[in-house]
């Protein structure tokens, strides 16, 4: 059973930066697709970014492209989300996910970490 633990959330002013981390343990597959999702109050959860272990491919939601960067440290089994130029509309609970096939159908979820961007 894969366990995912996020950290790095907090309160930041608009225009600032935060870096989220997602530490994974108990992996049972040789390759995963890792992703970040977010859910703002009263809204549905939305995809933010994904990265595949099987190739250097990354995918971003249009709303975060050119501001957020997802990366993977295989040695540490940790996925990162560097968030720059943060906006108040980025405020949400950010969750890490792992999938054995496609990030559209994650197999595992973290508990989430709150990111609040003040104007």
C-alpha positions as CSV (number, residue, x, y, z in Angstrom):
1,X,0.0,0.0,0.0
2,X,1.5,3.3,-1.1
3,X,1.3,6.1,1.4
4,X,1.7,9.7,0.4
5,X,2.4,12.6,2.8
6,X,2.4,16.2,1.7
7,X,4.1,19.1,3.3
8,X,5.0,22.7,2.5
9,X,1.6,24.4,2.5
10,X,1.0,27.6,4.2
11,X,0.0,31.3,3.9
12,X,1.7,33.5,1.3
13,X,1.1,36.9,-0.2
14,X,0.1,37.2,-3.9
15,X,3.1,37.1,-6.1
16,X,5.0,34.9,-3.6
17,X,6.2,31.3,-3.9
18,X,5.8,28.0,-2.1
19,X,7.2,24.5,-2.7
20,X,5.1,21.5,-1.8
21,X,6.6,18.1,-1.2
22,X,5.0,14.6,-1.4
23,X,6.9,11.8,0.2
24,X,6.0,8.3,-0.9
25,X,6.5,5.0,0.9
26,X,5.4,1.4,0.4
27,X,5.5,1.5,-3.4
28,X,4.5,-1.7,-5.1
29,X,4.9,-0.9,-8.7
30,X,8.0,-0.3,-10.8
31,X,6.6,2.9,-12.4
32,X,4.1,5.5,-11.4
33,X,2.6,8.6,-12.7
34,X,2.6,11.3,-10.0
35,X,0.2,14.2,-9.9
36,X,-0.9,17.2,-7.9
37,X,-4.6,18.2,-7.6
38,X,-6.3,21.0,-5.7
39,X,-9.7,21.7,-4.3
40,X,-11.0,25.1,-3.4
41,X,-13.9,25.6,-1.0
42,X,-17.2,24.9,-2.8
43,X,-15.5,23.7,-5.9
44,X,-14.6,20.3,-7.5
45,X,-11.2,18.9,-7.3
46,X,-9.1,19.9,-10.3
47,X,-5.9,18.6,-11.9
48,X,-2.8,20.8,-11.5
49,X,0.2,18.9,-12.8
50,X,1.6,15.4,-13.4
51,X,4.9,13.8,-14.1
52,X,5.7,10.3,-15.3
53,X,8.5,8.1,-14.0
54,X,8.7,6.2,-17.4
55,X,9.7,9.3,-19.2
56,X,10.6,13.0,-18.6
57,X,7.1,14.1,-19.5
58,X,5.1,16.6,-17.5
59,X,1.6,18.0,-17.9
60,X,0.1,21.1,-16.5
61,X,-3.3,22.7,-16.2
62,X,-3.5,25.9,-18.3
63,X,-4.2,27.9,-15.2
64,X,-0.8,27.1,-13.7
65,X,1.4,26.7,-16.8
66,X,4.5,28.8,-16.7
67,X,4.1,29.4,-13.0
68,X,4.2,25.9,-11.4
69,X,6.8,23.2,-11.9
70,X,6.5,19.6,-11.0
71,X,9.6,17.5,-10.4
72,X,10.6,14.1,-9.1
73,X,13.5,12.9,-6.9
74,X,13.6,9.2,-7.5
75,X,16.2,8.6,-4.8
76,X,14.0,10.2,-2.2
77,X,10.7,8.9,-3.6
78,X,9.5,12.5,-3.4
79,X,7.5,14.6,-5.8
80,X,7.6,18.4,-5.6
81,X,5.4,21.2,-6.8
82,X,7.2,24.6,-7.1
83,X,4.6,27.3,-7.2
84,X,5.7,30.8,-8.2
85,X,3.7,34.0,-8.9
86,X,0.9,32.8,-6.7
87,X,-2.5,34.3,-7.1
88,X,-5.4,34.4,-4.6
89,X,-7.3,32.0,-6.9
90,X,-4.6,29.4,-6.3
91,X,-5.9,29.1,-2.7
92,X,-7.0,25.5,-2.2
93,X,-6.1,22.2,-0.5
94,X,-3.4,20.6,-2.6
95,X,-3.2,16.8,-2.7
96,X,-0.6,14.5,-4.1
97,X,-1.7,11.4,-6.1
98,X,0.0,8.4,-7.6
99,X,-1.3,6.2,-10.4
100,X,0.0,3.0,-11.9
101,X,-1.5,3.7,-15.3
102,X,-3.0,7.2,-15.8
103,X,-3.2,10.2,-13.5
104,X,-6.8,10.5,-14.6
105,X,-7.4,7.5,-12.4
106,X,-5.2,7.7,-9.3
107,X,-4.7,4.7,-7.2
108,X,-3.4,6.5,-4.1
109,X,-4.0,9.9,-2.5
110,X,-2.3,12.0,0.2
111,X,-4.2,13.8,2.9
112,X,-3.7,17.2,1.4
113,X,-2.0,20.4,2.5
114,X,-3.6,23.9,2.6
115,X,-2.3,26.7,0.5
116,X,-3.7,30.2,1.1
117,X,-2.7,33.1,-1.0
118,X,-3.7,36.5,0.4
119,X,-4.3,39.6,-1.9
